[in-house]
Amino acid sequence: MKASLKMIKKYPFKFTALIFFIIFCALSSFVYFIIGAGSVNSLIEQMLHREQVITRSGAKSIASFVELSSKSLSILANEENLTPEKLKNFIDNWANTPITGIIQSDNRGKIISAFSNTESLLPGGDISDRDYFQTAKNSPTQKMIVGKPVISRATGTDQSYKIPLATPIYKNGQFRGVISLSVSASSLTQNYLESLKISDQSDIILIDQDGYFLSSVHSEIIGQNIFDYFKEHPFLGDKIVMPIIREKIKIDNEQKLDVAIPNLFTGKLTRTLMVSSPIKLDHNQWILVITTPVSDALIFISPFILRNLLGIIVSFFISIGITLFLFNRYIKN
């Protein structure tokens, strides 16, 4: 103890600087970890809630659009005399919507009529091996079928993925073919959600009940299975994260996640906010997901950063005051 007092008396200014450093670090840590961390966590929770509201609204809008267009297609399929002119008029009435085209096939799957507002479609092509055609062919009654995302085989179509909405055509109780709408999955999400994204690196993803990507800003993953894709592209922590995601997308409720997953924009493992909402379509279920890097969500934390900076500045002057008091009261004497 006496040795310590001698050292203090011998080097009072060094000891004072040490006292100041300890006090300043303690106060700054308090500001950062108590006030700052609370602000960040609060903002992240607010961003998750905001994305949850957006996702829920988008899911309801997409479901309403698909149901409305499906009912309209069913009415068309029941027409007594289904002429090419009626198909053309139908698709004209759906201009400027995610519906890009309509095709009619015969009972063997050969496309006999095709019309589009965005592409120069011509008759031709074969859809006999498509899942929606096989389902329609084996269906004893008329029903609405939502097929897996495909690249249309109609002559003149582009190579983007479409979601087919199909229904069988019956005449005198006999299967006569299929009539099918092509819905652009990317347009489906862009029309309702693009303007509500938090940042340019936010992704709006549509996944079917089997885990296949129907829509994403990353065209290379569309049509692939989410679990197969990440099995082929492993990342640090995938053995923990992917089972969580697999379990979450099986649940019919909305989900909120804060996880580290690869950012396909940068290729880096990134802490990401992920919100999902189910879309129920008869026996089909899609999942709408919005993802945003936490770093982008924290752009909105500027006011909190300023407040923390002011807190640290105040801590600096308080530290000086306490140090001067201790110096004058104890160290100098």
NORTARA-V279009 format. One record per pair of residues at least 24 apart in sequence whose C-alpha atoms are under 7 Angstrom apart, sorted by the first residue. I is the first residue (numbers start at 0). J is the second residue. Records with the same first field share a line. If there is no record, write none. Layout:
I=J / J
//
This chain:
11=330
15=322 / 326
18=322
19=318 / 319 / 322
22=318
23=314 / 315 / 318
26=314
27=311 / 314
30=307 / 310 / 311
31=307
35=307
38=303
46=296
47=255 / 272 / 274
50=274
51=274
54=275 / 276 / 287 / 288 / 289
55=276
57=191 / 192
58=276 / 277 / 278 / 287
61=187
62=278 / 279 / 280
69=143 / 164
73=166
76=168 / 178
83=112
87=114
90=115 / 116
91=116
97=182 / 183 / 186 / 187
98=180 / 181 / 182 / 183
99=181 / 182 / 183
100=180 / 181
101=179 / 180 / 181
102=178 / 179 / 180
103=177 / 178 / 179
104=176 / 177 / 178
105=175 / 176 / 177
106=174 / 175 / 176
108=176
113=153
118=155 / 156
119=155 / 156
120=153 / 154 / 155 / 156
121=153 / 154 / 155
122=153 / 154
123=153 / 154
124=152 / 153 / 154
125=152
131=165
132=177
135=166 / 167
136=167 / 174
141=166 / 167
142=166 / 167
148=213 / 222
184=213 / 214
185=214 / 215
197=296
198=295
200=291
201=289 / 290 / 291
202=289 / 290 / 291
203=288 / 289 / 290
204=287 / 288 / 289
205=285 / 286 / 287 / 288
206=285 / 286 / 287
207=284 / 285 / 286
208=283 / 284 / 285
251=277
252=276 / 277
253=277
//
